[in-house]
Amino acid sequence: MNGVRIYLVPDRDHVKGYNTTWFVPPRFDRQRTR
């Protein structure tokens, strides 16, 4: 629950609701989610 989190959302409009949303594989999610 940090300021920067990776969310896999297929809707680009929904991204605006999140703080920071990126489209990356689950493998990067562990390295980016610090």
C-alpha distance matrix in Angstrom:
0.0 3.8 6.8 8.1 7.3 10.4 11.7 15.2 16.8 20.7 21.1 21.0 21.3 18.1 16.3 17.2 15.1 11.8 10.9 11.8 13.2 15.4 17.9 17.9 18.8 16.7 18.1 16.5 13.1 13.1 14.5 12.5 9.0 9.5
3.8 0.0 3.8 5.4 6.4 10.1 12.3 16.0 17.7 21.4 21.7 21.0 21.4 18.7 16.3 16.8 15.4 11.9 9.8 10.3 12.5 14.5 17.4 17.4 18.8 17.2 18.1 15.8 12.9 12.9 13.3 10.9 8.0 7.7
6.8 3.8 0.0 3.8 6.5 10.2 12.2 16.0 17.2 20.7 20.4 19.1 19.4 17.1 14.3 14.3 13.4 10.0 7.1 7.9 10.9 13.2 16.7 17.2 19.4 18.4 19.4 16.7 14.1 14.9 14.8 11.6 9.7 9.8
8.1 5.4 3.8 0.0 3.8 7.0 9.7 13.3 14.9 18.2 18.4 17.1 18.0 15.9 12.8 13.5 13.2 9.5 6.9 5.8 8.2 9.9 13.3 13.6 15.9 15.3 16.2 13.2 10.9 12.2 11.8 8.3 7.2 8.2
7.3 6.4 6.5 3.8 0.0 3.8 6.4 10.0 12.0 15.5 16.3 15.6 16.9 14.4 11.6 13.3 12.6 8.8 7.7 6.2 6.8 8.3 11.1 11.2 13.1 12.1 13.6 11.1 8.2 9.9 10.6 7.4 5.7 8.2
10.4 10.1 10.2 7.0 3.8 0.0 3.8 6.7 9.3 12.5 13.9 13.5 15.5 13.2 10.4 13.1 12.9 9.5 9.5 7.0 5.4 5.6 7.6 7.7 9.5 9.1 11.0 8.8 6.0 9.0 10.1 7.2 6.7 10.2
11.7 12.3 12.2 9.7 6.4 3.8 0.0 3.8 5.8 9.4 10.7 11.1 12.9 10.2 8.3 11.5 11.0 8.2 9.7 7.9 5.2 6.2 7.2 8.4 10.0 9.7 12.6 11.2 8.4 11.6 13.3 10.9 10.0 13.6
15.2 16.0 16.0 13.3 10.0 6.7 3.8 0.0 3.8 6.6 9.0 10.2 12.7 10.4 9.2 12.9 12.9 10.9 12.9 10.9 7.4 7.0 5.8 7.3 8.3 8.7 12.1 11.4 9.4 12.9 14.8 12.9 12.7 16.4
16.8 17.7 17.2 14.9 12.0 9.3 5.8 3.8 0.0 3.8 5.4 7.2 9.3 7.1 6.9 10.6 10.7 9.8 12.6 11.2 7.7 8.2 7.4 10.1 11.6 12.4 15.8 15.0 13.0 16.6 18.3 16.0 15.7 19.3
20.7 21.4 20.7 18.2 15.5 12.5 9.4 6.6 3.8 0.0 3.8 6.4 9.1 8.2 8.7 12.2 13.0 12.8 15.6 14.0 10.5 10.2 8.3 11.2 12.6 14.2 17.5 16.9 15.6 19.3 20.8 18.7 18.9 22.6
21.1 21.7 20.4 18.4 16.3 13.9 10.7 9.0 5.4 3.8 0.0 3.8 5.5 5.3 6.8 9.6 10.6 11.5 14.5 13.5 10.5 11.2 10.4 13.9 15.9 17.4 20.6 19.6 18.0 21.7 23.1 20.5 20.5 24.0
21.0 21.0 19.1 17.1 15.6 13.5 11.1 10.2 7.2 6.4 3.8 0.0 3.8 5.3 5.2 7.4 9.7 10.5 12.9 11.6 9.0 9.8 9.8 13.6 16.3 18.2 21.1 19.4 18.1 21.8 22.6 19.7 20.1 23.3
21.3 21.4 19.4 18.0 16.9 15.5 12.9 12.7 9.3 9.1 5.5 3.8 0.0 3.8 5.3 5.8 7.8 9.9 12.6 12.5 10.7 12.6 13.2 16.9 19.6 21.1 24.1 22.3 20.7 24.2 25.1 22.0 21.9 25.0
18.1 18.7 17.1 15.9 14.4 13.2 10.2 10.4 7.1 8.2 5.3 5.3 3.8 0.0 3.8 5.3 5.5 7.3 10.6 10.9 9.1 11.6 12.4 15.8 18.2 19.0 22.2 20.7 18.5 21.8 23.1 20.1 19.5 22.6
16.3 16.3 14.3 12.8 11.6 10.4 8.3 9.2 6.9 8.7 6.8 5.2 5.3 3.8 0.0 3.8 5.3 5.3 7.9 7.4 5.7 8.3 10.0 13.4 16.2 17.2 20.0 18.0 16.0 19.4 20.2 17.0 16.7 19.7
17.2 16.8 14.3 13.5 13.3 13.1 11.5 12.9 10.6 12.2 9.6 7.4 5.8 5.3 3.8 0.0 3.8 5.5 7.3 8.1 8.1 11.1 13.3 16.7 19.7 20.7 23.3 20.9 18.9 22.1 22.6 19.1 18.8 21.2
15.1 15.4 13.4 13.2 12.6 12.9 11.0 12.9 10.7 13.0 10.6 9.7 7.8 5.5 5.3 3.8 0.0 3.8 6.7 8.8 9.0 12.6 14.8 17.8 20.4 20.7 23.5 21.5 18.9 21.7 22.7 19.4 18.3 20.7
11.8 11.9 10.0 9.5 8.8 9.5 8.2 10.9 9.8 12.8 11.5 10.5 9.9 7.3 5.3 5.5 3.8 0.0 3.8 5.6 6.2 10.0 12.7 15.2 17.7 17.7 20.3 18.1 15.4 18.1 19.1 15.7 14.5 16.8
10.9 9.8 7.1 6.9 7.7 9.5 9.7 12.9 12.6 15.6 14.5 12.9 12.6 10.6 7.9 7.3 6.7 3.8 0.0 3.8 6.7 10.2 13.6 15.7 18.5 18.5 20.5 17.8 15.3 17.6 17.9 14.2 13.2 15.0
11.8 10.3 7.9 5.8 6.2 7.0 7.9 10.9 11.2 14.0 13.5 11.6 12.5 10.9 7.4 8.1 8.8 5.6 3.8 0.0 3.8 6.7 10.4 12.3 15.4 15.8 17.5 14.6 12.6 15.3 15.2 11.5 11.3 13.4
13.2 12.5 10.9 8.2 6.8 5.4 5.2 7.4 7.7 10.5 10.5 9.0 10.7 9.1 5.7 8.1 9.0 6.2 6.7 3.8 0.0 3.8 6.9 9.3 12.4 13.2 15.4 12.9 11.0 14.3 14.7 11.3 11.5 14.4
15.4 14.5 13.2 9.9 8.3 5.6 6.2 7.0 8.2 10.2 11.2 9.8 12.6 11.6 8.3 11.1 12.6 10.0 10.2 6.7 3.8 0.0 3.8 6.0 9.5 11.1 12.9 10.3 9.4 13.0 13.0 10.0 11.2 14.4
17.9 17.4 16.7 13.3 11.1 7.6 7.2 5.8 7.4 8.3 10.4 9.8 13.2 12.4 10.0 13.3 14.8 12.7 13.6 10.4 6.9 3.8 0.0 3.8 7.1 9.6 11.7 9.9 9.6 13.4 13.8 11.6 13.1 16.6
17.9 17.4 17.2 13.6 11.2 7.7 8.4 7.3 10.1 11.2 13.9 13.6 16.9 15.8 13.4 16.7 17.8 15.2 15.7 12.3 9.3 6.0 3.8 0.0 3.8 6.7 8.1 6.4 7.0 10.6 10.9 9.6 11.5 14.9
18.8 18.8 19.4 15.9 13.1 9.5 10.0 8.3 11.6 12.6 15.9 16.3 19.6 18.2 16.2 19.7 20.4 17.7 18.5 15.4 12.4 9.5 7.1 3.8 0.0 3.8 5.4 5.7 6.7 9.6 10.7 10.6 12.1 15.5
16.7 17.2 18.4 15.3 12.1 9.1 9.7 8.7 12.4 14.2 17.4 18.2 21.1 19.0 17.2 20.7 20.7 17.7 18.5 15.8 13.2 11.1 9.6 6.7 3.8 0.0 3.8 5.5 4.9 7.0 9.4 9.9 10.4 13.7
18.1 18.1 19.4 16.2 13.6 11.0 12.6 12.1 15.8 17.5 20.6 21.1 24.1 22.2 20.0 23.3 23.5 20.3 20.5 17.5 15.4 12.9 11.7 8.1 5.4 3.8 0.0 3.8 5.4 6.0 7.3 9.1 10.4 13.1
16.5 15.8 16.7 13.2 11.1 8.8 11.2 11.4 15.0 16.9 19.6 19.4 22.3 20.7 18.0 20.9 21.5 18.1 17.8 14.6 12.9 10.3 9.9 6.4 5.7 5.5 3.8 0.0 3.8 5.4 5.2 5.9 8.1 10.8
13.1 12.9 14.1 10.9 8.2 6.0 8.4 9.4 13.0 15.6 18.0 18.1 20.7 18.5 16.0 18.9 18.9 15.4 15.3 12.6 11.0 9.4 9.6 7.0 6.7 4.9 5.4 3.8 0.0 3.8 5.6 5.2 5.6 9.1
13.1 12.9 14.9 12.2 9.9 9.0 11.6 12.9 16.6 19.3 21.7 21.8 24.2 21.8 19.4 22.1 21.7 18.1 17.6 15.3 14.3 13.0 13.4 10.6 9.6 7.0 6.0 5.4 3.8 0.0 3.8 5.7 5.2 7.5
14.5 13.3 14.8 11.8 10.6 10.1 13.3 14.8 18.3 20.8 23.1 22.6 25.1 23.1 20.2 22.6 22.7 19.1 17.9 15.2 14.7 13.0 13.8 10.9 10.7 9.4 7.3 5.2 5.6 3.8 0.0 3.8 5.6 6.7
12.5 10.9 11.6 8.3 7.4 7.2 10.9 12.9 16.0 18.7 20.5 19.7 22.0 20.1 17.0 19.1 19.4 15.7 14.2 11.5 11.3 10.0 11.6 9.6 10.6 9.9 9.1 5.9 5.2 5.7 3.8 0.0 3.8 5.8
9.0 8.0 9.7 7.2 5.7 6.7 10.0 12.7 15.7 18.9 20.5 20.1 21.9 19.5 16.7 18.8 18.3 14.5 13.2 11.3 11.5 11.2 13.1 11.5 12.1 10.4 10.4 8.1 5.6 5.2 5.6 3.8 0.0 3.8
9.5 7.7 9.8 8.2 8.2 10.2 13.6 16.4 19.3 22.6 24.0 23.3 25.0 22.6 19.7 21.2 20.7 16.8 15.0 13.4 14.4 14.4 16.6 14.9 15.5 13.7 13.1 10.8 9.1 7.5 6.7 5.8 3.8 0.0
